[in-house]
């Protein structure tokens, strides 16, 4: 899609608002948002400049799409317009680390790895995995990525305690953390998570940290059938092993011969050793123990570096824990590769690159039937543009009217990333 043409007054207003504005990179589509080319790229270096950009956009009726580090810009649906790509990579500071209070604050463009480095200096961690290399704090919140550890500590919604945003009209607002009052009567931080930048521009966030465990072990065991994978998962959940993660990979190899269930134990060395022995006893004689994460530590069953038509049809499946066997069975029938948290009921499925439109549609529909029957959902996270256009990205969306009312209150002109989120929000 060709870039929109911004008139001279709009370009001048943006140039005066921001440290740097530039035409989009047309060489490799780096600045495209799921195939939609922006008119300009604005690169602010502080919160005041973000606010000025949004005020200029309001004055000239421009649509703005926020970007952190650009690692997941093809996730969700493409925007209906992208006049301005708001690149937040220049807001990359880790603002505060209060080790005694287990708190860290970082700007939206800060890499998660940088936050972990600061927290790690005090033997602490932000218990969210870097599921895509280079992930920023803003992108992590916008896409609601977490990783294997959500079994023990939850997702970003459970760890976020404060956020600063710039609203669509350029007003800077704070919620949570040391500021007790929430904006507009909503728990703004939780609303923003997973909203793909459609409600407000996150400029910094404050999180609760956890002590870094002294030791860890992975205990893994093959599972011949989806039913066996579910039985093994339930056995660990019902024991007093306190797992840090329960991961499943299905199938475990190119031959499609069953899968693997892997359990993470973390804590003090003696306690981890004892709990690992307990889990081995639960999983049976075929169980093995290692300090290495399964699947080389990769969170997703697709190549996150792939571009264009090389991308897989990537799906996120959520379900009640009792539905694991049904979901794995549906994935098996669709020829999908699954990896994710059996212990939290959140897994990811990938169809191989080159999958045709009919195969993709049938796979999505089959997995969606399995997950909705178990109280969950199947969302198309990513797909090549020609396939995504023919797929129902979101599926049935409970409370869509409420979500639209929230959008209308926080962004009444639909200036922020319109079309990226559910129901065209």
C-alpha positions as a Markdown table, in Angstrom:
| # | Residue | x | y | z |
|---|---|---|---|---|
| 1 | Unk | 0.0 | 0.0 | 0.0 |
| 2 | Unk | 1.4 | 3.4 | -1.0 |
| 3 | Unk | 2.2 | 6.0 | 1.7 |
| 4 | Unk | -0.4 | 8.8 | 2.3 |
| 5 | Unk | 0.7 | 12.2 | 1.2 |
| 6 | Unk | 0.8 | 14.7 | 4.0 |
| 7 | Unk | 0.3 | 18.4 | 3.1 |
| 8 | Unk | 3.0 | 20.9 | 3.9 |
| 9 | Unk | 1.4 | 22.4 | 7.0 |
| 10 | Unk | 1.1 | 19.0 | 8.6 |
| 11 | Unk | 4.7 | 18.0 | 7.8 |
| 12 | Unk | 5.9 | 21.3 | 9.2 |
| 13 | Unk | 3.8 | 20.9 | 12.4 |
| 14 | Unk | 5.3 | 17.4 | 12.9 |
| 15 | Unk | 8.8 | 18.6 | 12.2 |
| 16 | Unk | 8.5 | 21.4 | 14.8 |
| 17 | Unk | 7.0 | 18.9 | 17.4 |
| 18 | Unk | 9.7 | 16.2 | 17.2 |
| 19 | Unk | 13.5 | 15.8 | 17.3 |
| 20 | Unk | 13.4 | 14.0 | 14.0 |
| 21 | Unk | 10.9 | 13.3 | 11.2 |
| 22 | Unk | 11.7 | 11.4 | 8.1 |
| 23 | Unk | 10.1 | 9.7 | 5.1 |
| 24 | Unk | 9.5 | 6.0 | 5.6 |
| 25 | Unk | 12.2 | 3.5 | 4.6 |
| 26 | Unk | 10.9 | 2.2 | 1.3 |
| 27 | Unk | 13.8 | -0.2 | 0.7 |
| 28 | Unk | 12.8 | -3.1 | 2.8 |
| 29 | Unk | 9.4 | -2.1 | 4.2 |
| 30 | Unk | 10.9 | -1.7 | 7.7 |
| 31 | Unk | 8.6 | 1.1 | 8.5 |
| 32 | Unk | 5.5 | -0.5 | 7.1 |
| 33 | Unk | 2.8 | -1.5 | 9.6 |
| 34 | Unk | 1.6 | -4.9 | 8.4 |
| 35 | Unk | 1.9 | -3.8 | 4.8 |
| 36 | Unk | 0.6 | -0.3 | 5.3 |
| 37 | Unk | 3.2 | 2.4 | 4.6 |
| 38 | Unk | 3.1 | 5.5 | 6.8 |
| 39 | Unk | 3.3 | 9.0 | 5.4 |
| 40 | Unk | 6.0 | 10.1 | 7.9 |
| 41 | Unk | 8.1 | 8.6 | 10.7 |
| 42 | Unk | 8.3 | 10.7 | 13.8 |
| 43 | Unk | 11.1 | 9.9 | 16.3 |
| 44 | Unk | 10.7 | 11.7 | 19.6 |
| 45 | Unk | 13.3 | 11.6 | 22.3 |
| 46 | Unk | 11.2 | 12.5 | 25.3 |
| 47 | Unk | 7.6 | 12.5 | 26.6 |
| 48 | Unk | 7.0 | 16.2 | 25.8 |
| 49 | Unk | 7.8 | 15.5 | 22.1 |
| 50 | Unk | 5.4 | 12.6 | 22.0 |
| 51 | Unk | 2.7 | 14.9 | 23.4 |
| 52 | Unk | 3.5 | 17.5 | 20.8 |
| 53 | Unk | 3.3 | 15.0 | 18.0 |
| 54 | Unk | -0.1 | 13.9 | 19.2 |
| 55 | Unk | -1.3 | 17.5 | 19.4 |
| 56 | Unk | 0.0 | 18.1 | 15.9 |
| 57 | Unk | -1.8 | 15.0 | 14.7 |
| 58 | Unk | -5.0 | 16.2 | 16.3 |
| 59 | Unk | -4.7 | 19.6 | 14.7 |
| 60 | Unk | -4.2 | 18.2 | 11.2 |
| 61 | Unk | -6.5 | 15.2 | 11.5 |
| 62 | Unk | -3.7 | 12.6 | 11.2 |
| 63 | Unk | -3.8 | 8.9 | 12.2 |
| 64 | Unk | -0.8 | 7.8 | 14.3 |
| 65 | Unk | 0.5 | 4.2 | 14.8 |
| 66 | Unk | 2.9 | 3.8 | 17.8 |
| 67 | Unk | 6.0 | 1.5 | 17.4 |
| 68 | Unk | 8.4 | 0.3 | 20.0 |
| 69 | Unk | 11.2 | -1.7 | 18.3 |
| 70 | Unk | 9.1 | -3.0 | 15.4 |
| 71 | Unk | 9.5 | -6.7 | 16.3 |
| 72 | Unk | 5.7 | -7.4 | 16.1 |
| 73 | Unk | 4.3 | -4.8 | 13.8 |
| 74 | Unk | 2.7 | -7.5 | 11.6 |
| 75 | Unk | 0.7 | -8.9 | 14.6 |
| 76 | Unk | -3.0 | -8.2 | 14.7 |
| 77 | Unk | -4.8 | -6.6 | 11.8 |
| 78 | Unk | -3.4 | -3.9 | 9.5 |
| 79 | Unk | -4.4 | -0.3 | 10.3 |
| 80 | Unk | -6.9 | 1.4 | 8.0 |
| 81 | Unk | -4.5 | 4.3 | 7.7 |
| 82 | Unk | -1.0 | 5.2 | 9.0 |
| 83 | Unk | -0.3 | 8.9 | 8.4 |
| 84 | Unk | 2.4 | 9.0 | 11.1 |
| 85 | Unk | 4.5 | 6.1 | 12.5 |
| 86 | Unk | 5.4 | 7.2 | 16.0 |
| 87 | Unk | 8.8 | 5.5 | 16.7 |
| 88 | Unk | 9.4 | 5.3 | 20.4 |
| 89 | Unk | 12.9 | 3.8 | 20.2 |
| 90 | Unk | 14.4 | 7.1 | 21.4 |
| 91 | Unk | 12.6 | 6.7 | 24.7 |
| 92 | Unk | 14.9 | 3.9 | 25.8 |
| 93 | Unk | 15.9 | 4.6 | 29.4 |
| 94 | Unk | 15.5 | 2.4 | 32.4 |
| 95 | Unk | 14.2 | 5.2 | 34.7 |
| 96 | Unk | 14.3 | 3.7 | 38.1 |
| 97 | Unk | 15.2 | 0.5 | 40.0 |
| 98 | Unk | 14.3 | 0.3 | 43.7 |
| 99 | Unk | 15.8 | -3.0 | 44.6 |
| 100 | Unk | 14.5 | -2.9 | 48.2 |
| 101 | Unk | 10.9 | -2.5 | 47.0 |
| 102 | Unk | 11.3 | -4.9 | 44.0 |
| 103 | Unk | 10.2 | -2.2 | 41.5 |
| 104 | Unk | 11.6 | -1.2 | 38.1 |
| 105 | Unk | 10.4 | 1.6 | 35.7 |
| 106 | Unk | 11.4 | 1.9 | 32.1 |
| 107 | Unk | 10.5 | 3.9 | 29.0 |
| 108 | Unk | 8.5 | 2.4 | 26.2 |
| 109 | Unk | 11.4 | 2.0 | 23.8 |
| 110 | Unk | 13.7 | 0.4 | 26.4 |
| 111 | Unk | 14.5 | -3.2 | 25.5 |
| 112 | Unk | 13.3 | -5.9 | 27.9 |
| 113 | Unk | 16.9 | -7.2 | 27.9 |
| 114 | Unk | 18.1 | -3.9 | 29.3 |
| 115 | Unk | 15.5 | -4.0 | 32.0 |
| 116 | Unk | 16.6 | -7.5 | 32.9 |
| 117 | Unk | 20.2 | -6.5 | 33.0 |
| 118 | Unk | 19.4 | -3.7 | 35.5 |
| 119 | Unk | 17.2 | -5.9 | 37.6 |
| 120 | Unk | 19.8 | -8.7 | 37.5 |
| 121 | Unk | 22.4 | -6.5 | 39.1 |
| 122 | Unk | 20.4 | -7.0 | 42.3 |
| 123 | Unk | 19.6 | -10.7 | 41.7 |
| 124 | Unk | 16.1 | -9.8 | 40.6 |
| 125 | Unk | 14.2 | -10.2 | 37.4 |
| 126 | Unk | 11.1 | -9.0 | 35.6 |
| 127 | Unk | 9.3 | -12.3 | 35.2 |
| 128 | Unk | 8.3 | -11.8 | 31.6 |
| 129 | Unk | 10.2 | -13.7 | 28.8 |
| 130 | Unk | 11.8 | -12.0 | 25.8 |
| 131 | Unk | 9.6 | -14.0 | 23.4 |
| 132 | Unk | 11.0 | -12.1 | 20.4 |
| 133 | Unk | 14.6 | -10.8 | 20.4 |
| 134 | Unk | 14.8 | -7.1 | 20.8 |
| 135 | Unk | 11.3 | -6.7 | 22.3 |
| 136 | Unk | 10.6 | -3.3 | 23.9 |
| 137 | Unk | 8.6 | -2.6 | 27.0 |
| 138 | Unk | 6.0 | -0.8 | 25.0 |
| 139 | Unk | 5.7 | -3.6 | 22.4 |
| 140 | Unk | 5.5 | -6.2 | 25.2 |
| 141 | Unk | 2.5 | -4.4 | 26.7 |
| 142 | Unk | 0.8 | -3.7 | 23.3 |
| 143 | Unk | 0.9 | -7.3 | 22.3 |
| 144 | Unk | 0.5 | -8.9 | 25.8 |
| 145 | Unk | 3.5 | -11.3 | 25.5 |
| 146 | Unk | 4.7 | -13.1 | 28.6 |
| 147 | Unk | 6.1 | -16.6 | 28.1 |
| 148 | Unk | 6.4 | -19.8 | 30.1 |
| 149 | Unk | 6.6 | -18.2 | 33.5 |
| 150 | Unk | 2.9 | -17.1 | 33.5 |
| 151 | Unk | 2.0 | -20.3 | 35.3 |
| 152 | Unk | 3.8 | -19.1 | 38.5 |
| 153 | Unk | 3.7 | -15.3 | 38.3 |
| 154 | Unk | 1.0 | -14.4 | 35.7 |
| 155 | Unk | 1.2 | -12.2 | 32.7 |
| 156 | Unk | 2.0 | -8.5 | 32.3 |
| 157 | Unk | -1.4 | -7.7 | 33.7 |
| 158 | Unk | -0.2 | -9.1 | 37.0 |
| 159 | Unk | 3.2 | -7.4 | 37.1 |
| 160 | Unk | 2.3 | -3.9 | 35.8 |
| 161 | Unk | 1.8 | -1.5 | 38.7 |
| 162 | Unk | 2.0 | 1.9 | 36.9 |
| 163 | Unk | 2.0 | 3.5 | 33.5 |
| 164 | Unk | 2.4 | 6.9 | 31.9 |
| 165 | Unk | 0.6 | 7.5 | 28.6 |
| 166 | Unk | 0.1 | 10.2 | 26.1 |
| 167 | Unk | -3.6 | 10.3 | 25.1 |
| 168 | Unk | -4.7 | 10.8 | 21.5 |
| 169 | Unk | -5.3 | 14.5 | 22.2 |
| 170 | Unk | -1.7 | 15.0 | 23.5 |
| 171 | Unk | -2.5 | 15.0 | 27.2 |
| 172 | Unk | 0.0 | 13.2 | 29.4 |
| 173 | Unk | -1.8 | 10.9 | 32.0 |
| 174 | Unk | -0.6 | 8.5 | 34.7 |
| 175 | Unk | -2.3 | 5.5 | 36.3 |
| 176 | Unk | -1.4 | 3.1 | 39.0 |
| 177 | Unk | 2.0 | 3.0 | 40.8 |
| 178 | Unk | 2.4 | 5.9 | 43.2 |
| 179 | Unk | -0.6 | 7.6 | 41.6 |
| 180 | Unk | -3.7 | 6.2 | 43.2 |
| 181 | Unk | -6.2 | 7.7 | 40.9 |
| 182 | Unk | -6.9 | 5.9 | 37.6 |
| 183 | Unk | -7.7 | 7.8 | 34.4 |
| 184 | Unk | -11.4 | 8.1 | 33.2 |
| 185 | Unk | -12.5 | 5.6 | 35.8 |
| 186 | Unk | -10.8 | 2.6 | 34.2 |
| 187 | Unk | -7.8 | 0.5 | 35.3 |
| 188 | Unk | -5.9 | 2.0 | 32.4 |
| 189 | Unk | -2.8 | -0.1 | 32.7 |
| 190 | Unk | -4.8 | -3.4 | 32.3 |
| 191 | Unk | -6.8 | -1.9 | 29.5 |
| 192 | Unk | -3.7 | -1.0 | 27.5 |
| 193 | Unk | -2.2 | -4.5 | 27.6 |
| 194 | Unk | -2.8 | -6.3 | 24.4 |
| 195 | Unk | -4.6 | -3.3 | 22.7 |
| 196 | Unk | -2.0 | -2.9 | 20.0 |
| 197 | Unk | -1.5 | 0.8 | 20.6 |
| 198 | Unk | -5.2 | 1.7 | 19.9 |
| 199 | Unk | -6.1 | 3.4 | 23.2 |
| 200 | Unk | -3.1 | 5.6 | 24.2 |
| 201 | Unk | 0.6 | 5.8 | 23.6 |
| 202 | Unk | 2.5 | 4.2 | 26.5 |
| 203 | Unk | 5.6 | 6.2 | 27.3 |
| 204 | Unk | 6.8 | 4.4 | 30.4 |
| 205 | Unk | 5.8 | 1.6 | 32.7 |
| 206 | Unk | 6.5 | 0.4 | 36.2 |
| 207 | Unk | 6.6 | -3.3 | 37.1 |
| 208 | Unk | 6.9 | -5.5 | 40.2 |
| 209 | Unk | 10.0 | -7.6 | 40.2 |
| 210 | Unk | 10.8 | -11.0 | 41.7 |
| 211 | Unk | 14.0 | -12.4 | 43.2 |
| 212 | Unk | 16.1 | -14.3 | 40.7 |
| 213 | Unk | 16.0 | -18.0 | 41.7 |
| 214 | Unk | 19.3 | -19.5 | 42.8 |
| 215 | Unk | 18.7 | -22.7 | 40.9 |
| 216 | Unk | 16.4 | -24.2 | 38.3 |
| 217 | Unk | 15.7 | -27.6 | 36.6 |
| 218 | Unk | 13.6 | -28.7 | 33.7 |
| 219 | Unk | 12.1 | -32.1 | 33.8 |
| 220 | Unk | 10.8 | -33.4 | 30.5 |
| 221 | Unk | 8.9 | -36.4 | 29.3 |
| 222 | Unk | 7.6 | -37.7 | 26.0 |
| 223 | Unk | 3.8 | -37.9 | 25.6 |
| 224 | Unk | 2.4 | -40.3 | 22.9 |
| 225 | Unk | -1.0 | -38.8 | 22.7 |
| 226 | Unk | -2.8 | -35.5 | 23.4 |
| 227 | Unk | -4.7 | -37.3 | 26.2 |
| 228 | Unk | -1.4 | -38.3 | 27.8 |
| 229 | Unk | -0.1 | -34.8 | 27.6 |
| 230 | Unk | -3.2 | -33.6 | 29.5 |
| 231 | Unk | -2.9 | -36.3 | 32.1 |
| 232 | Unk | 0.8 | -35.5 | 32.8 |
| 233 | Unk | 0.0 | -31.8 | 33.0 |
| 234 | Unk | -2.8 | -32.3 | 35.4 |
| 235 | Unk | -0.7 | -34.6 | 37.6 |
| 236 | Unk | 1.9 | -31.9 | 38.0 |
| 237 | Unk | -0.7 | -29.2 | 38.7 |
| 238 | Unk | -2.4 | -31.3 | 41.4 |
| 239 | Unk | 0.9 | -32.2 | 43.1 |
| 240 | Unk | 2.6 | -29.8 | 45.5 |
| 241 | Unk | 5.6 | -29.3 | 43.2 |
| 242 | Unk | 5.0 | -25.5 | 42.7 |
| 243 | Unk | 6.1 | -25.5 | 39.0 |
| 244 | Unk | 7.5 | -22.3 | 37.5 |
| 245 | Unk | 6.2 | -23.5 | 34.1 |
| 246 | Unk | 4.6 | -26.4 | 32.4 |
| 247 | Unk | 5.3 | -26.3 | 28.7 |
| 248 | Unk | 4.2 | -28.5 | 25.8 |
| 249 | Unk | 5.6 | -29.0 | 22.4 |
| 250 | Unk | 3.5 | -30.9 | 19.8 |
| 251 | Unk | 4.7 | -32.7 | 17.7 |
| 252 | Unk | 8.2 | -33.2 | 19.1 |
| 253 | Unk | 9.8 | -33.9 | 15.8 |
| 254 | Unk | 9.3 | -33.8 | 12.0 |
| 255 | Unk | 7.8 | -37.3 | 12.0 |
| 256 | Unk | 4.9 | -36.2 | 14.2 |
| 257 | Unk | 5.4 | -38.8 | 16.8 |
| 258 | Unk | 3.8 | -37.4 | 19.9 |
| 259 | Unk | 5.0 | -34.5 | 21.9 |
| 260 | Unk | 6.9 | -33.4 | 25.0 |
| 261 | Unk | 5.8 | -32.0 | 28.3 |
| 262 | Unk | 8.4 | -30.0 | 30.2 |
| 263 | Unk | 8.2 | -28.8 | 33.8 |
| 264 | Unk | 10.3 | -26.0 | 35.2 |
| 265 | Unk | 11.3 | -26.0 | 38.9 |
| 266 | Unk | 12.9 | -22.9 | 40.5 |
| 267 | Unk | 14.1 | -21.8 | 43.9 |
| 268 | Unk | 16.8 | -22.8 | 46.4 |
| 269 | Unk | 19.1 | -25.6 | 45.2 |
| 270 | Unk | 18.0 | -28.2 | 47.8 |
| 271 | Unk | 14.3 | -27.4 | 47.3 |
| 272 | Unk | 14.6 | -27.6 | 43.5 |
| 273 | Unk | 16.4 | -30.9 | 43.6 |
| 274 | Unk | 13.7 | -32.4 | 45.9 |
| 275 | Unk | 10.8 | -31.0 | 43.8 |
| 276 | Unk | 12.5 | -32.2 | 40.5 |
| 277 | Unk | 12.6 | -35.7 | 42.0 |
| 278 | Unk | 8.9 | -35.5 | 42.9 |
| 279 | Unk | 8.1 | -34.4 | 39.3 |
| 280 | Unk | 10.2 | -37.2 | 37.8 |
| 281 | Unk | 8.3 | -39.7 | 39.9 |
| 282 | Unk | 5.0 | -38.2 | 38.6 |
| 283 | Unk | 6.0 | -38.2 | 35.0 |
| 284 | Unk | 7.5 | -41.7 | 34.9 |
| 285 | Unk | 10.7 | -43.5 | 34.0 |
| 286 | Unk | 11.0 | -41.8 | 30.7 |
| 287 | Unk | 11.4 | -38.4 | 32.3 |
| 288 | Unk | 14.8 | -36.6 | 32.0 |
| 289 | Unk | 16.2 | -33.7 | 33.9 |
| 290 | Unk | 18.3 | -30.7 | 32.6 |
| 291 | Unk | 19.2 | -27.1 | 33.3 |
| 292 | Unk | 18.5 | -26.3 | 29.6 |
| 293 | Unk | 15.2 | -24.9 | 28.5 |
| 294 | Unk | 13.2 | -27.1 | 26.0 |
| 295 | Unk | 13.1 | -26.1 | 22.3 |
| 296 | Unk | 16.3 | -24.1 | 22.8 |
| 297 | Unk | 14.3 | -21.7 | 24.8 |
| 298 | Unk | 12.2 | -20.5 | 21.9 |
| 299 | Unk | 8.7 | -19.3 | 22.9 |
| 300 | Unk | 7.0 | -19.7 | 19.6 |
| 301 | Unk | 6.8 | -22.5 | 17.1 |
| 302 | Unk | 7.5 | -20.1 | 14.1 |
| 303 | Unk | 10.5 | -18.2 | 12.9 |
| 304 | Unk | 10.1 | -14.7 | 14.4 |
| 305 | Unk | 12.7 | -13.3 | 12.0 |
| 306 | Unk | 10.7 | -14.3 | 8.9 |
| 307 | Unk | 9.4 | -11.5 | 6.7 |
| 308 | Unk | 6.7 | -11.3 | 4.0 |
| 309 | Unk | 5.4 | -14.5 | 2.5 |
| 310 | Unk | 8.1 | -16.4 | 4.4 |
| 311 | Unk | 6.0 | -15.9 | 7.6 |
| 312 | Unk | 4.0 | -18.7 | 9.1 |
| 313 | Unk | 0.3 | -18.5 | 9.9 |
| 314 | Unk | 0.8 | -18.0 | 13.6 |
| 315 | Unk | -2.1 | -18.5 | 16.1 |
| 316 | Unk | -2.6 | -17.9 | 19.8 |
| 317 | Unk | -4.9 | -20.4 | 21.5 |
| 318 | Unk | -6.4 | -20.0 | 25.0 |
| 319 | Unk | -8.5 | -22.6 | 26.7 |
| 320 | Unk | -9.5 | -24.1 | 30.1 |
| 321 | Unk | -6.8 | -26.5 | 31.3 |
| 322 | Unk | -9.2 | -29.4 | 30.8 |
| 323 | Unk | -9.2 | -28.7 | 27.1 |
| 324 | Unk | -5.5 | -29.3 | 26.4 |
| 325 | Unk | -6.1 | -32.7 | 24.7 |
| 326 | Unk | -8.8 | -31.3 | 22.5 |
| 327 | Unk | -6.7 | -28.4 | 21.4 |
| 328 | Unk | -3.6 | -30.5 | 20.7 |
| 329 | Unk | -5.8 | -32.9 | 18.8 |
| 330 | Unk | -7.2 | -30.1 | 16.6 |
| 331 | Unk | -3.7 | -28.8 | 16.0 |
| 332 | Unk | -2.5 | -32.3 | 15.0 |
| 333 | Unk | -5.4 | -32.7 | 12.5 |
| 334 | Unk | -4.5 | -29.3 | 11.0 |
| 335 | Unk | -0.8 | -30.1 | 10.7 |
| 336 | Unk | 0.1 | -27.3 | 13.1 |
| 337 | Unk | 3.2 | -27.2 | 15.3 |
| 338 | Unk | 2.2 | -26.2 | 18.9 |
| 339 | Unk | 4.4 | -24.8 | 21.7 |
| 340 | Unk | 3.3 | -23.0 | 24.8 |
| 341 | Unk | 2.0 | -23.2 | 28.4 |
| 342 | Unk | 0.0 | -26.3 | 29.1 |
| 343 | Unk | -0.1 | -25.2 | 32.7 |
| 344 | Unk | -1.8 | -21.8 | 31.9 |
| 345 | Unk | -3.9 | -22.8 | 29.0 |
| 346 | Unk | -2.1 | -20.5 | 26.5 |
| 347 | Unk | -0.4 | -22.1 | 23.5 |
| 348 | Unk | 0.8 | -21.0 | 20.1 |
| 349 | Unk | 0.3 | -22.8 | 16.9 |
| 350 | Unk | 2.1 | -22.4 | 13.5 |
| 351 | Unk | 1.1 | -23.6 | 10.1 |
| 352 | Unk | 4.2 | -24.0 | 7.8 |
| 353 | Unk | 5.2 | -21.3 | 5.3 |
| 354 | Unk | 3.5 | -21.9 | 2.0 |
| 355 | Unk | 0.2 | -23.0 | 3.6 |
| 356 | Unk | -2.6 | -22.3 | 1.1 |
| 357 | Unk | -5.7 | -20.1 | 1.9 |
| 358 | Unk | -8.1 | -23.1 | 2.2 |
| 359 | Unk | -5.8 | -25.0 | 4.5 |
| 360 | Unk | -5.2 | -21.9 | 6.6 |
| 361 | Unk | -8.9 | -21.2 | 6.9 |
| 362 | Unk | -9.8 | -24.8 | 7.8 |
| 363 | Unk | -7.0 | -24.9 | 10.4 |
| 364 | Unk | -8.1 | -21.6 | 12.1 |
| 365 | Unk | -11.7 | -22.8 | 12.1 |
| 366 | Unk | -10.9 | -26.2 | 13.6 |
| 367 | Unk | -8.7 | -24.7 | 16.4 |
| 368 | Unk | -11.3 | -22.0 | 17.0 |
| 369 | Unk | -14.0 | -24.7 | 17.5 |
| 370 | Unk | -11.8 | -26.6 | 19.9 |
| 371 | Unk | -10.8 | -23.5 | 22.0 |
| 372 | Unk | -14.2 | -21.8 | 22.1 |
| 373 | Unk | -15.8 | -25.1 | 23.3 |
| 374 | Unk | -13.3 | -25.0 | 26.2 |
| 375 | Unk | -14.0 | -21.3 | 27.1 |
| 376 | Unk | -11.2 | -19.8 | 25.2 |
| 377 | Unk | -10.3 | -18.4 | 21.8 |
| 378 | Unk | -8.1 | -18.7 | 18.7 |
| 379 | Unk | -6.6 | -15.5 | 17.4 |
| 380 | Unk | -4.5 | -15.1 | 14.2 |
| 381 | Unk | -1.4 | -13.5 | 15.6 |
| 382 | Unk | 0.4 | -13.1 | 12.2 |
| 383 | Unk | 0.2 | -14.4 | 8.7 |
| 384 | Unk | 1.4 | -13.3 | 5.2 |
| 385 | Unk | -0.8 | -10.5 | 4.0 |
| 386 | Unk | -2.5 | -12.4 | 1.2 |
| 387 | Unk | -3.6 | -15.1 | 3.7 |
| 388 | Unk | -4.5 | -12.7 | 6.6 |
| 389 | Unk | -6.9 | -10.9 | 4.3 |
| 390 | Unk | -9.0 | -14.0 | 3.9 |
| 391 | Unk | -9.0 | -15.0 | 7.6 |
| 392 | Unk | -11.1 | -13.9 | 10.5 |
| 393 | Unk | -8.3 | -12.6 | 12.7 |
| 394 | Unk | -10.1 | -12.3 | 16.0 |
| 395 | Unk | -13.1 | -14.7 | 15.9 |
| 396 | Unk | -16.0 | -14.1 | 18.3 |
| 397 | Unk | -15.3 | -11.3 | 20.7 |
| 398 | Unk | -17.2 | -11.1 | 23.9 |
| 399 | Unk | -18.1 | -7.6 | 25.2 |
| 400 | Unk | -17.2 | -6.0 | 21.9 |
| 401 | Unk | -19.7 | -3.2 | 22.5 |
| 402 | Unk | -18.0 | -2.4 | 25.8 |
| 403 | Unk | -14.6 | -2.4 | 24.1 |
| 404 | Unk | -15.8 | 0.0 | 21.5 |
| 405 | Unk | -17.2 | 2.4 | 24.2 |
| 406 | Unk | -13.8 | 2.4 | 25.9 |
| 407 | Unk | -12.1 | 3.2 | 22.6 |
| 408 | Unk | -14.6 | 6.0 | 22.0 |
| 409 | Unk | -14.0 | 7.5 | 25.4 |
| 410 | Unk | -10.2 | 7.3 | 25.3 |
| 411 | Unk | -9.7 | 8.0 | 21.6 |
| 412 | Unk | -13.0 | 9.6 | 20.3 |
| 413 | Unk | -11.6 | 10.5 | 16.9 |
| 414 | Unk | -10.1 | 7.0 | 16.4 |
| 415 | Unk | -6.7 | 8.6 | 15.8 |
| 416 | Unk | -4.6 | 5.8 | 17.2 |
| 417 | Unk | -3.9 | 2.8 | 15.0 |
| 418 | Unk | -7.5 | 2.4 | 13.8 |
| 419 | Unk | -8.4 | -1.1 | 12.6 |
| 420 | Unk | -5.5 | -2.8 | 14.3 |
| 421 | Unk | -7.5 | -4.3 | 17.2 |
| 422 | Unk | -10.7 | -6.4 | 17.5 |
| 423 | Unk | -13.9 | -5.2 | 15.7 |
| 424 | Unk | -11.9 | -2.6 | 13.7 |
| 425 | Unk | -11.0 | -0.7 | 16.8 |
